[in-house]
Structure formats: C-alpha cells, structure tokens
Amino acid sequence: MKVLHSIEELAALNQSVHWAMGFFDGVHRGHRRVIESADTPGALRGVLTFAQHPLAVLAPQKQPKLITPAVEQKRALLAGLGVQVLLELPFTPELAAMAPREFLDALRSACGMAGISVGRNWHFGKGGVGNAAFVEEYAAEHGLRACVQDMAELQGERICSSRIRELLVAGNLPLAQEMLGHAFTLSGVVEPGQKLARKLGFPTANMQIHPAAVLPPFGVYEVAACIEGAPVRGIANLGLRPTIDEAQKLLRLETHLLDWQGDLYGLPLLVELRRFLRPERRFSSVAELQARIAADIQLLSLD
C-alpha cells in the first residue's frame, strides 16, 4: 500500500483512483462497506482520510477519544481491505476552509479519478456543506462512479464510531467487537519496566497507552499479541497497578504471554483484547497479587 501525505504527491501515480473518503476511526463494518465499494475496473482502490480527527481543528473541546489512534494500527486494517493508495492529509484550517467543489477539483486535477465512495452521513468542505448528494451530482457531472453507502446496522442499531466508543467505555467488549468486525486492539512500543512481574514469575511486555485512545474499563483481560505475524495468547492488566507503590502512576498495558519467551523491548506490539476477566483492584500485598495472577493464568490454561 502506497502512503501519501499531500494532494501534490498524487501526480506520481500512473493510474486513476477510486477514492473512499472518510475519517474511518476503527475501520468498522460500516467503513468496510464504503472502502470495498471503491472498486472500479482499471482503477486503484484508494482511501482518503485525515491525520487528525477534524474536530481537533474545528472544535478541540469536542474531539473524541479514538478507536485506532496509532497511525500504524489504522494503516494495517486498511491494507487488509485491499487498499492500494492511502492519502493521509493533515487536517488544517486551510483544508477545512476549502469548498467541496474546490477540494474535489484539486484531487481530480492531481491524478485521474475514477470514482468516489462515501457513507450516506459523510460531510466535508467549508461548513460541512459537502454531502452524499453533492458527491453524486459531482460524479455525474464529470463521468465518475459514485457509491453512497447507507449506514450498516447490527441488532437494530446503526454501526458508527461514536456508538462503538460508548460500548467500549461501558465495558461491552463483545458488542463493540461485533460492530467493529475485528478485535479491539491496543498498540504501543514495549518499554523496560521495574521487572517486578519477572520477579513474581510472570514476565510482562509493558507499553504505555496512546493518550488519544478510547479505553474499556481497567482490569485483567484475556488477550492475544501479534508476534512475527502470529497470535500468541496471554493475559494482560490494563490500568494503574494499584497494588504497587510508585511515585508516579502511568497508564499501562502489561501483557504476560503464555508459552512464549523472548525480548520485545523497543518493538511495536499489537495486543487484541479478547475477553474481560476481572476488574483491576488493590491487593493487600504483593504476595496476594502474585497468587491472583497465578489463578488467572490457570483459568486461561484450562480454557
């Protein structure tokens, strides 16, 4: 997948592009329908998205936490849908001030455009006046294919990023993941820790959480970490380690991998949260914490 960061870079492409347009936080089932509809014979499948959530510029106080805050995480999901060109535009005040026609004209002038795919509720351009109807009119005017997708539904509910965020915060991981169509994943770089877990007999891969990430409740989860392209089962604690006395509490995901040994320090790690096991709590002693971790691991081993 070719990743570009400006409209000017499109000039290097030697094929026309059918663009799927949207922010696509989470790359959920509804997003997938839009992206997969960007399928014009002879054209590249492209995704046009933004490096920042538009509200980060337009109304920072309303900016939501994100399901896929790490760019690598979002790119991997898009590549898995057969996206060949990804245009990640910085969302700036200048971009927000462009009229919808000016924006689409700039894209069409930079390289060949075969079609445009959007969700029915998508808005763009100055004042958000660009909408699905405008896309259809523009496409008809210029001989392009327009694909407007209605919102997907699950169990009578519309699938959208804001609803998935609500479900995650409420701890409804199963329904959130059904709407996503894939596992909810946290990502980060594995950092050296105090090696306390190793002393307890349960070495962990520790990573700080992206500050923009939406999070489910703190607690212990059954997880799977992607290592060398393969899932490795494990158990992880998401939270602030209340049993451990520390001068500064940092939000971490600490993952103990079952049946795997190795050094992950400094490497990026993707960890799928598969099942909530119990809330995070403060134990009366480190020894009590050690016994509970052993019991948690034993429970997973019996599954």
VENBEL-V709537 format. One record per residue. RES is the residue in one small letter. PHI is phi in radians with two decimals (NA if undefined). OMEGA is omega in whole degrees, -180 to 180 (NA if undefined). D_FIRST is the distance of its C-alpha to the first C-alpha in Angstrom with 1 decimal. Layout:
RES:PHI:OMEGA:D_FIRST + RES:PHI:OMEGA:D_FIRST
This chain:
m:NA:179:0.0 + k:-1.48:-179:3.8 + v:-1.92:-180:6.3 + l:-2.12:-174:9.8 + h:-2.25:178:13.1 + s:-2.65:178:15.6 + i:-1.09:-179:16.6 + e:-1.06:-179:17.8 + e:-1.18:-179:14.5 + l:-1.14:-179:13.7 + a:-1.05:-178:16.4 + a:-1.36:180:14.3 + l:-1.31:-179:12.5 + n:-1.92:176:14.6 + q:-2.40:173:14.1 + s:-1.28:-175:15.2 + v:-2.24:167:13.2 + h:-1.73:-173:14.5 + w:-1.62:164:14.0 + a:-1.70:-172:14.6 + m:-2.06:177:16.3 + g:2.83:177:17.6 + f:-1.39:171:17.7 + f:1.05:176:16.7 + d:-1.16:-179:18.4 + g:1.62:-177:18.4 + v:0.79:-175:16.1 + h:-1.49:-175:19.3 + r:-1.03:178:20.6 + g:-1.15:176:21.3 + h:-1.04:-177:17.9 + r:-1.05:179:16.5 + r:-1.10:179:19.0 + v:-1.12:-176:17.8 + i:-1.16:-179:14.1 + e:-1.22:178:15.0 + s:-1.38:177:17.5 + a:-1.39:-168:14.9 + d:-2.46:177:15.6 + t:-1.75:-180:17.3 + p:-0.92:178:17.9 + g:1.48:-179:16.5 + a:-1.92:174:14.2 + l:-1.32:172:10.5 + r:-1.47:-177:9.9 + g:-2.09:172:9.3 + v:-2.10:173:10.4 + l:-1.87:-180:12.9 + t:-2.46:-174:14.3 + f:-2.18:-179:16.4 + a:-1.24:178:16.5 + q:-2.17:172:20.1 + h:-1.11:-178:21.8 + p:-0.90:-180:23.8 + l:-1.18:176:27.0 + a:-1.07:179:26.6 + v:-1.75:-173:27.5 + l:-1.38:-178:29.7 + a:-2.74:-173:31.7 + p:-0.94:-179:30.9 + q:-1.20:180:33.7 + k:-1.82:-177:31.9 + q:-1.10:-179:28.5 + p:-1.43:165:27.6 + k:-1.17:-171:26.4 + l:-1.98:177:22.8 + i:-1.32:178:21.6 + t:-2.17:-177:18.2 + p:-1.32:-178:19.3 + a:-1.51:-175:17.1 + v:-1.04:-179:13.8 + e:-1.14:-180:12.2 + q:-1.13:-180:13.8 + k:-1.17:179:12.5 + r:-1.07:-178:8.8 + a:-1.10:178:9.5 + l:-1.14:180:11.3 + l:-1.18:179:8.9 + a:-1.07:179:6.3 + g:-1.17:178:9.7 + l:-1.69:177:10.5 + g:1.44:178:8.2 + v:-1.21:-178:6.4 + q:-1.76:178:4.6 + v:-2.31:177:5.6 + l:-2.04:177:7.0 + l:-1.83:179:10.4 + e:-1.75:-177:12.3 + l:-1.57:170:15.8 + p:-1.08:179:18.7 + f:-1.51:-175:21.3 + t:-2.04:175:24.4 + p:-1.01:179:27.9 + e:-1.16:178:27.2 + l:-1.15:-180:24.3 + a:-1.10:-177:26.4 + a:-1.50:-180:29.2 + m:-1.27:174:27.4 + a:-1.21:-179:28.9 + p:-0.95:-179:26.6 + r:-1.14:179:27.4 + e:-1.06:-179:26.8 + f:-1.14:-179:23.3 + l:-1.18:176:22.3 + d:-1.07:-180:24.1 + a:-1.12:177:22.1 + l:-1.11:-176:18.8 + r:-1.16:179:20.4 + s:-1.31:-176:21.9 + a:-1.29:178:18.8 + c:-2.77:179:17.1 + g:-1.11:178:17.9 + m:-2.10:-179:17.8 + a:-1.71:-177:18.3 + g:-3.01:179:18.8 + i:-2.38:175:18.7 + s:-2.07:179:18.5 + v:-2.50:171:20.3 + g:-1.44:-177:22.5 + r:-0.99:-175:26.2 + n:-1.70:-177:27.0 + w:-1.35:176:24.3 + h:-2.29:180:25.9 + f:-2.69:178:24.8 + g:1.45:-177:26.4 + k:-0.95:-180:29.7 + g:1.24:-180:31.8 + g:1.16:-176:29.2 + v:-1.40:174:30.8 + g:-1.26:-179:27.7 + n:-2.47:-177:27.5 + a:-1.07:-180:26.7 + a:-1.11:178:29.7 + f:-1.13:178:28.8 + v:-1.03:180:25.4 + e:-1.12:178:27.2 + e:-1.13:-179:29.8 + y:-1.11:-179:27.3 + a:-1.09:180:25.4 + a:-1.11:-179:28.8 + e:-1.12:-174:29.9 + h:-1.93:177:27.1 + g:1.21:-180:26.5 + l:-1.81:175:23.2 + r:-1.52:177:22.4 + a:-1.95:178:22.9 + c:-2.19:179:22.1 + v:-1.91:-175:23.9 + q:-1.78:172:23.7 + d:-1.21:-179:26.8 + m:-1.14:176:26.5 + a:-1.25:-180:26.1 + e:-2.28:175:29.1 + l:-2.52:-180:30.2 + q:0.91:178:33.9 + g:1.38:179:34.9 + e:-1.91:174:32.7 + r:-1.24:177:29.9 + i:-1.50:176:26.5 + c:-2.64:-176:25.4 + s:-1.07:-178:24.0 + s:-1.13:178:27.5 + r:-1.19:178:29.2 + i:-1.12:177:26.9 + r:-1.06:179:27.6 + e:-1.07:-180:31.3 + l:-1.11:180:31.2 + l:-1.12:-179:29.6 + v:-1.09:-180:32.2 + a:-1.34:179:34.9 + g:1.53:178:33.9 + n:-1.55:-177:33.0 + l:-1.12:-179:30.1 + p:-1.04:-178:30.4 + l:-1.23:177:30.2 + a:-1.02:-177:27.5 + q:-1.30:173:25.3 + e:-1.12:179:26.4 + m:-1.20:177:25.2 + l:-1.14:-174:21.9 + g:1.47:177:21.4 + h:-2.80:-178:20.3 + a:-1.17:172:22.0 + f:-1.32:-171:22.6 + t:-2.18:170:21.1 + l:-1.90:-177:22.2 + s:-2.34:178:20.4 + g:3.08:178:21.7 + v:-1.78:-179:22.8 + v:-1.22:-176:25.8 + e:-2.00:172:28.8 + p:-1.12:178:32.2 + g:-2.04:179:34.8 + q:-1.43:-178:38.6 + k:1.07:178:38.3 + l:-1.14:-180:40.7 + a:-1.09:178:38.8 + r:-1.10:179:39.1 + k:-1.14:178:42.8 + l:-1.41:180:43.1 + g:1.69:-178:41.6 + f:-2.33:-178:38.2 + p:-1.04:-177:35.7 + t:-2.22:169:32.8 + a:-1.67:-174:29.3 + n:-1.83:175:29.7 + m:-2.52:174:27.2 + q:-1.31:-176:27.9 + i:-1.59:177:26.3 + h:-0.95:-176:24.2 + p:-1.09:-179:26.9 + a:-1.61:-173:25.1 + a:-1.35:168:24.6 + v:-1.33:-173:26.7 + l:-2.27:169:28.7 + p:-1.34:-179:30.8 + p:-1.02:175:34.4 + f:-1.07:178:35.1 + g:2.82:-178:36.0 + v:-1.82:-175:35.3 + y:-2.24:162:32.5 + e:-1.31:-175:31.6 + v:-2.38:169:28.0 + a:-2.41:178:25.4 + a:-1.79:179:23.4 + c:-1.51:-179:20.2 + i:-2.22:-178:21.2 + e:0.93:175:19.5 + g:1.42:-178:17.5 + a:-2.16:179:20.9 + p:-1.34:176:22.8 + v:-2.12:-178:26.1 + r:-1.15:178:28.8 + g:-2.91:177:30.5 + i:-2.32:-174:32.5 + a:-2.44:173:31.7 + n:-1.90:175:33.7 + l:-1.84:179:32.2 + g:2.72:-169:34.7 + l:-2.06:179:37.2 + r:0.90:-174:39.2 + p:-1.14:-179:42.5 + t:-1.33:-174:44.6 + i:-1.61:176:43.7 + d:-1.36:-179:45.6 + e:-2.41:179:43.3 + a:-1.15:-179:43.9 + q:-2.33:178:40.6 + k:-1.56:178:38.8 + l:-2.04:176:35.0 + l:-1.24:-176:32.8 + r:-2.37:163:31.1 + l:-1.98:-179:29.5 + e:-1.96:-171:31.4 + t:-2.00:172:30.2 + h:-1.75:-177:32.4 + l:-1.62:179:30.7 + l:-1.49:175:32.9 + d:0.99:176:33.3 + w:-2.61:176:31.0 + q:-2.37:179:31.9 + g:2.83:-178:30.1 + d:-1.92:-180:29.1 + l:-1.93:-176:26.2 + y:-0.97:177:27.4 + g:1.45:-178:24.8 + l:-1.76:174:21.8 + p:-1.24:-178:19.5 + l:-2.39:173:20.5 + l:-1.85:-178:19.5 + v:-2.16:177:22.7 + e:-1.47:174:23.2 + l:-1.53:-173:26.5 + r:-1.73:-176:28.0 + r:-2.76:176:31.7 + f:-1.42:-178:34.1 + l:-1.80:-180:37.0 + r:-2.90:178:39.3 + p:-1.22:171:39.6 + e:-1.22:180:39.6 + r:-2.60:177:43.2 + r:-1.60:176:45.5 + f:-1.62:-176:47.5 + s:-1.24:-180:51.0 + s:-2.74:176:50.0 + v:-1.12:179:47.3 + a:-1.10:178:49.1 + e:-1.15:176:48.8 + l:-1.05:-180:45.0 + q:-1.04:-180:44.7 + a:-1.15:-179:46.6 + r:-1.22:177:44.4 + i:-1.06:179:41.2 + a:-1.05:179:42.7 + a:-1.17:178:43.7 + d:-1.07:-179:40.2 + i:-1.14:178:38.8 + q:-1.09:178:41.6 + l:-1.07:178:40.8 + l:-1.15:-177:37.1 + s:-1.13:-179:38.4 + l:-1.48:-179:40.7 + d:-1.19:NA:38.0
